[in-house]
């Protein structure tokens, strides 16, 4: 039988660690972009040009929040927006070379933050945590 209090405590502590990493990332980043902006760039880089509505669905954002995020990304030339030639109402977003550069910087900074966090664990603890997360990841394919 799974102890519900233990699961609750585990989830609570995992959320706290994740939040602390996100806050540290934001505080120490020179990029002036939030995690949501980075996730948009990452998805566009990974999957290529997309309609904002499709991107919102993939990332679990509302179309309105994605439109708000796009303002900063477009104004900084991190993404471009184009209209569909057949249906001018349909728009497509694509990451720019500058957006890829910023994404690479964000990834590097993210690695530094996570390395700092996990450096507080012994090598054995890191290996156990890797086994646990691998098992969880493989369970939810």
C-alpha positions in Angstrom: 0.0 0.0 0.0 1.4 3.4 -1.0 1.6 5.9 1.9 -0.3 8.9 0.6 1.4 11.2 3.1 4.8 10.1 1.8 3.8 10.7 -1.8 2.4 14.1 -0.8 5.6 15.0 1.0 7.7 13.8 -2.0 5.7 15.9 -4.5 5.9 18.9 -2.2 9.7 18.7 -1.9 10.1 18.1 -5.6 8.0 21.2 -6.3 10.1 23.2 -3.9 13.4 22.1 -5.5 12.1 22.8 -9.0 10.8 26.2 -7.9 14.2 27.1 -6.3 16.0 26.1 -9.5 13.7 28.2 -11.7 14.1 31.2 -9.3 17.8 30.8 -9.3 17.8 30.5 -13.1 15.8 33.7 -13.4 17.8 35.6 -10.8 21.2 34.8 -12.2 20.3 34.9 -15.9 21.4 37.8 -18.1 18.9 36.9 -20.7 15.8 38.9 -19.4 13.6 36.0 -20.5 11.4 33.8 -18.4 11.2 30.1 -18.5 8.0 30.3 -20.6 9.9 32.3 -23.3 12.6 29.7 -23.3 10.1 26.8 -23.7 8.6 28.6 -26.7 12.0 28.9 -28.3 12.9 25.3 -27.4 9.8 24.0 -29.1 10.2 26.1 -32.2 13.8 25.0 -32.5 13.0 21.4 -32.0 9.9 21.2 -34.2 10.3 24.1 -36.6 7.8 26.6 -37.8 4.4 26.3 -36.1 1.1 28.0 -35.8 0.7 29.7 -32.4 -2.5 27.7 -31.7 -0.6 24.4 -32.1 2.3 25.7 -30.0 -0.1 26.7 -27.2 -1.6 23.3 -27.2 1.8 21.5 -27.1 3.0 23.7 -24.3 -0.3 23.8 -22.3 -0.6 27.6 -22.6 -3.7 29.6 -23.5 -3.5 31.3 -26.8 -3.7 34.7 -25.0 -0.7 33.9 -22.8 1.3 32.7 -25.8 0.4 35.9 -27.7 1.7 37.9 -24.7 5.0 35.9 -24.7 5.4 36.4 -28.4 5.5 40.2 -28.1 8.9 40.1 -26.4 10.2 37.3 -28.6 9.3 39.1 -31.8 10.4 42.6 -30.6 13.9 41.1 -29.7 14.1 39.3 -33.1 14.1 35.8 -31.4 11.2 34.6 -33.6 9.6 35.8 -36.8 5.9 35.7 -37.6 4.5 35.3 -41.1 1.0 35.0 -42.5 -0.2 32.0 -44.4 -0.3 32.8 -48.1 -3.7 31.1 -48.6 -5.3 32.2 -45.4 -4.0 35.6 -44.1 -5.7 34.9 -40.7 -3.3 32.0 -40.1 0.1 32.9 -38.7 3.3 30.9 -38.3 6.1 31.5 -35.9 9.7 30.5 -36.5 12.9 30.8 -34.4 15.6 33.1 -35.8 19.3 32.5 -35.7 19.4 35.0 -32.8 16.7 33.0 -31.0 18.8 29.9 -31.4 21.8 31.8 -29.9 19.8 32.9 -26.9 18.3 29.4 -26.5 21.9 28.0 -26.4 22.8 30.5 -23.7 19.8 29.6 -21.7 20.6 25.9 -22.0 24.1 26.5 -20.8 22.9 28.7 -17.9 20.4 26.0 -17.0 23.1 23.4 -16.9 25.1 25.5 -14.6 22.2 26.0 -12.2 21.3 22.3 -12.1 24.9 21.3 -11.7 25.2 23.6 -8.7 22.0 22.1 -7.2 23.0 18.5 -7.7 26.6 19.0 -6.6 25.3 18.9 -3.1 24.6 15.2 -3.6 27.2 12.5 -3.3 28.1 10.5 -6.4 26.1 7.5 -5.0 23.1 9.8 -4.3 23.3 11.2 -7.9 23.4 7.7 -9.3 20.3 6.6 -7.2 18.5 9.8 -8.3 19.3 9.1 -11.9 18.0 5.5 -11.6 14.8 6.8 -9.9 14.1 9.5 -12.6 15.0 7.0 -15.4 12.4 4.6 -14.0 9.8 7.3 -13.7 10.6 8.6 -17.2 10.4 5.1 -18.7 7.1 4.5 -17.0 5.4 7.5 -18.6 6.5 7.2 -22.2 
